[in-house]
Amino acid sequence: KIFKNIVEADTEQAKIKGLDVLHELITNVQFANDEGDPGMGIELGLDAFAYGGESLHNSIRHLLTVGYELVNRDEFSAIISAHLDRRVKGPDVDMFKKYQ
């Protein structure tokens, strides 16, 4: 519901309100990271990634890169960053179409 409120917001104010709720969760994740438990951040990041929405990309990138770095999976951080830079959604997602 939090992601839906952000991605499908009708107004900028509604989007900001949804982002405030998400940022509160991210603050709690930071506390868990500080205590040596990166699992919360990775889980929240993967949930946001699965939901999708360009307005979530900054949060996804932050949550997953920090989480993966804390578990010594720097390669995963690079992959998620590269993927988010090139993420395409919708009916025309064939990246090889131009080569046919």
N, C-alpha and C positions, 0 to 999 in steps of 0.2 A: 504494500500500500504506500510506503514511503517513496519508493521509486516511481510508482504510477503518479503520485502527486507532483513529482518534479518533472517527469518526462511529458506528461499529458496536461500540464498546467495551461490554463487559458490566458492568464495574465502574468506579467513579470512578478507582481506581488505574490501571487500564489506559488510561483516557482521559488521565490526567495524564502517563503514560509516553509516549503518542503525541504529546501536546502538547509535551513536552520535545524530542522529535525535530524537530517542526515549528519550534519556537522557535529551535533551533540553526540551521536553514536560514534563518530570518528574520534572525538575526544576520549570517549570511554575505551576505544580500541587503542589509542595512544597510551593510556594508563596500563592496559594489558601488555602492550609491547614493552613498556618500561619494566614491567615485572617479569619479562622473559617468556610471555605467552603470545606468540605471533599468530596463533590459530584463528583468533577472532577477526583479525584484520584480513587474513587470507580468505576466510569464509565470507565476510561481508563484501570484499572486493569481487570474489567470484559470483556471488549472488547479483551484485550490481552489473557485472559483465554479462551474465546470462540474461538479465532483464533487457539490457541494451539502452540506447539513448545517448545521443551525443552530449547532452547536458550532464551526464554522469562520468564522462571520460576522465576529467581531472581527478575526481574522487577515486575512480577505479585505478588509475595510474598510481596515485599516491598509496592507496591501501595495498595494492599488490606488489609494487616495487619494494616498499618498506618491509612487508611481510616476507617476501621471498629473499631479500637480502639478510634478514634476521635468521633464516634457516639455511643460509649459505647456498641459495639457488639463484645466483646472479644471472644465469642464462635465462631463467624464466622471466626475470625482470626485463631483460632485453627483448624477449619475444613479445611480452604483453605490450610494451611500449611501441614496438614496431607494428604490431597488429592494430593498436588503437590509432596510430597515425594513418593507416590505410583502410580502416574498417568501412565496409560498404554494407548497407542493409537495403532490402527491397527486392523487387523482382529481377533486377539486372545485376546480379552479383558475380557473373561469370568473368573472372579476371583474365581468362585466356581467349575471350571472344575476339579481341582485336588481332590475335595472331592466326585466326582461322582463315 
